[in-house]
Amino acid sequence: MKTKLHTHRFTAGRKATAFAAGLLLLSSVSFAQSQQAVIDAMMKEEMGNSQLQTLAHELLDEIGPRLVASPQMKKANDWAVAKYKSWGVDAHNEKWGEWRGWERGISHIDMVSPWVRSLQGTQLAWSPGMGDKTTTAEVIILPNLADSNAFKAWLPSVKGKFVMISASTLSGRSDVNLKQFATPTTYEKLNADARDITTEWATRIKNTGYAVKTLPLAIEKAGAAGIITNYWSKEFGADKIFDAHTKMIPSVDIGMEDYNLLFRLIQSGGKPSLRIHCESKELGMQPTYNTIGTIKGSEKPNEYVMLSAHFDSWDGGTGATDNGTGTLTMIEAMRLLQKFYLHPKRTIIVGHWSSEEEGLNGSHAFVEDHPEVTKNLQALFNQDNGTGRVISMSGSGFKESGAFFDRWLAAVPDTLKKRIHTQFPGRPSGGGSDNASFDMVGAPGFSLGALNWGYSTITWHTNLDTYDKIIFDDLKNNALLTAIMVYMACEDPQTLPHTAADGVTWPTQTMSIRNGRLEDLKK
Ligand SMILES: [Zn+2]
């Protein structure tokens, strides 16, 4: 509702003041009414016509995982732009760097001796492809050597063999399962023994004179057929799938118990052999993009409220909860804002960052490239710790954040906020996710902290990070919460001062890597 102020003329100052005060009251009443109408409309839409499942299917099932500079990442960038445009939101892909492009192909890993079993396993990201070649070879374990000289003396024996360079695992049961069923004595003993294995293995790596990331290349140079690792995620069936560190030979992760099987066979004097065939495509350096969507502000177009979630993922699963869920939350919140918040006061920007997984590179680049946004940022809301409903918010060390959040949260329906724990002024984030990139330059990046749902072991960077782990009710909750917080931050008559609370200093700014994994391509 717009008030027609210009039709009235007053000469008496006192009368005018009284009238202005009345108008102010009227307009704040009408704002409260229209505010409630906007929030009610968003709630009704999300509860009755949520697009989250469709969006999740399109992104996670049809496009799949989104490793930086992979064709699937680009597909996802283009999908998001098209989606926004179909809703009338201005969107584009913003190039910020170039990374080594790699496309995952098939991985076939079989034990062929002493008996036949197709193993659970996959090549690590950026593992060199084998083309048409299939290699059958004996598999050996990195032995416990006295020092780097002993390692050098042993190294020629890797020629033509697959080499296992990870420790074995004592028990494949999750901690939850062990706690439920083991006697306290058994539980303590298993944990103590597992710690001993970890310590022994760290010493074994150290004695080679190399680190976990440099050892594979030394073994490759000595003529090995491939590197075999296991990174169990401490849940049934879950392995973390990260990146390869070889340039010529395949690097594969073999699932925990299949890895243990080989380990036990070798330890008892056996000579198991593996047949491995992995395909992948090297695509050279490829452009990397952030997808940016914008709804222009009408009153203060040069002040910004941002929605934020990284778009890329590791590729052992489909990146459903890291960070498919944060991504879907922001896309759905943007849909609600575009549909029901007709004339935003400030400009709304959504940032879908790439290469968060290799060190927040996409958001670092945005911060470097857009000082006009960070200088005039009212608030940025980032979500990146899984599918759970938001249960924590912090003021990131901004002195006056508490009063602002109080106003914004006041408009959030109780059903969405009753479990949220807040902390003001809180501390800035020094890393972990993209809100940190903003905190580093003293721009208010806030994290929407989710309930964890076993995130760190079940889905975080694992082969199990897939569609079935999404809790859509929690996602609806988060899309609504984000949309309402953005709406309130946009409407706020006051602008959040970028003042640090007493005793708070902003973390040192980290710069983006604009030429990622270029070193890998140098032979
Ligand atoms: Zn993440």
Boltz pocket constraint, residues with backbone or C-beta under 6 A from the ligand:
constraints:
  - pocket:
      binder: B
      contacts: [[A, 310], [A, 321], [A, 322], [A, 323], [A, 356], [A, 384], [A, 432]]
      max_distance: 6.0
